[in-house]
Amino acid sequence: QFKEEHGNQAMVPDGTLRHWLYCQKRDYQRMIARKSSRMTPLKILRFAALGVQIEKTKYVTYSWKERQQQLKDYRTKHGHLNIPVSHELLGNWIGNQRWGYTQFMEGKDKCSGINDSRIKILNDMGFQWNVKKRTGPMDKTKFKSWSERFQDLLEF
């Protein structure tokens, strides 16, 4: 359906489904690099039959200033910066900022892009460096098998 309307299934808007598809592309890259992977030739054929190109991933990159503006826009719209990891635009980036912050504070990594100035900017915006960890058992009913996720993709 999405491919018919937009011509590109690589831009799946649903956060959970998009994350699953990203993981499939990552597994494909790991398989090509002869690393541990859950990708199989059958899965590749099933994606190809749908017209989903898992071998080519086109990444859009944003400058740090653009990400800062996206954070401001998110806060304006939602009233907070408690952004879920599944968020299509900011989920991975905020995770990287938190990881970079930890590395920076421990003096381990100077390549993460985090520095005192950026830490101040994010602090002033109300960015949360530490997120609460799950305290109870994980709800396994929310997890779907590969076949169930593929069916979601078909129905999409």
Contacts in CASP RR format, 6 or more apart in sequence:
PFRMAT RR
TARGET T0000
AUTHOR 0000-0000-0000
METHOD contacts of the structure
MODEL  1
QFKEEHGNQAMVPDGTLRHWLYCQKRDYQRMIARKSSRMTPLKILRFAAL
GVQIEKTKYVTYSWKERQQQLKDYRTKHGHLNIPVSHELLGNWIGNQRWG
YTQFMEGKDKCSGINDSRIKILNDMGFQWNVKKRTGPMDKTKFKSWSERF
QDLLEF
1 156 0 8 1.000
2 9 0 8 1.000
2 11 0 8 1.000
2 12 0 8 1.000
2 13 0 8 1.000
2 156 0 8 1.000
3 9 0 8 1.000
3 50 0 8 1.000
3 51 0 8 1.000
9 50 0 8 1.000
9 51 0 8 1.000
9 52 0 8 1.000
9 153 0 8 1.000
10 21 0 8 1.000
10 52 0 8 1.000
10 53 0 8 1.000
10 57 0 8 1.000
10 58 0 8 1.000
12 18 0 8 1.000
12 21 0 8 1.000
12 153 0 8 1.000
12 156 0 8 1.000
13 88 0 8 1.000
14 156 0 8 1.000
15 86 0 8 1.000
15 87 0 8 1.000
15 88 0 8 1.000
16 86 0 8 1.000
17 149 0 8 1.000
17 152 0 8 1.000
17 153 0 8 1.000
17 156 0 8 1.000
18 86 0 8 1.000
18 88 0 8 1.000
19 86 0 8 1.000
20 149 0 8 1.000
20 152 0 8 1.000
20 153 0 8 1.000
21 52 0 8 1.000
21 54 0 8 1.000
21 153 0 8 1.000
24 39 0 8 1.000
24 43 0 8 1.000
24 47 0 8 1.000
24 54 0 8 1.000
25 54 0 8 1.000
25 55 0 8 1.000
25 57 0 8 1.000
27 37 0 8 1.000
27 38 0 8 1.000
27 39 0 8 1.000
28 37 0 8 1.000
28 39 0 8 1.000
28 44 0 8 1.000
28 54 0 8 1.000
28 55 0 8 1.000
29 57 0 8 1.000
30 36 0 8 1.000
30 37 0 8 1.000
30 39 0 8 1.000
31 37 0 8 1.000
31 39 0 8 1.000
32 55 0 8 1.000
38 146 0 8 1.000
43 146 0 8 1.000
44 54 0 8 1.000
46 150 0 8 1.000
47 53 0 8 1.000
47 54 0 8 1.000
50 153 0 8 1.000
50 154 0 8 1.000
52 153 0 8 1.000
62 70 0 8 1.000
62 93 0 8 1.000
64 113 0 8 1.000
64 118 0 8 1.000
67 90 0 8 1.000
67 93 0 8 1.000
68 121 0 8 1.000
68 125 0 8 1.000
70 89 0 8 1.000
70 90 0 8 1.000
71 81 0 8 1.000
71 90 0 8 1.000
71 122 0 8 1.000
71 125 0 8 1.000
71 127 0 8 1.000
72 125 0 8 1.000
74 81 0 8 1.000
74 83 0 8 1.000
74 87 0 8 1.000
74 90 0 8 1.000
75 81 0 8 1.000
75 125 0 8 1.000
81 125 0 8 1.000
81 126 0 8 1.000
81 127 0 8 1.000
81 128 0 8 1.000
82 128 0 8 1.000
83 90 0 8 1.000
83 91 0 8 1.000
83 94 0 8 1.000
84 91 0 8 1.000
85 91 0 8 1.000
85 92 0 8 1.000
85 94 0 8 1.000
85 95 0 8 1.000
87 94 0 8 1.000
94 127 0 8 1.000
96 112 0 8 1.000
97 114 0 8 1.000
97 122 0 8 1.000
97 127 0 8 1.000
98 129 0 8 1.000
98 130 0 8 1.000
98 131 0 8 1.000
99 112 0 8 1.000
100 109 0 8 1.000
100 112 0 8 1.000
100 113 0 8 1.000
100 114 0 8 1.000
101 112 0 8 1.000
101 114 0 8 1.000
101 119 0 8 1.000
101 129 0 8 1.000
103 109 0 8 1.000
103 112 0 8 1.000
103 114 0 8 1.000
104 110 0 8 1.000
104 112 0 8 1.000
104 114 0 8 1.000
104 115 0 8 1.000
104 119 0 8 1.000
122 129 0 8 1.000
144 152 0 8 1.000
END
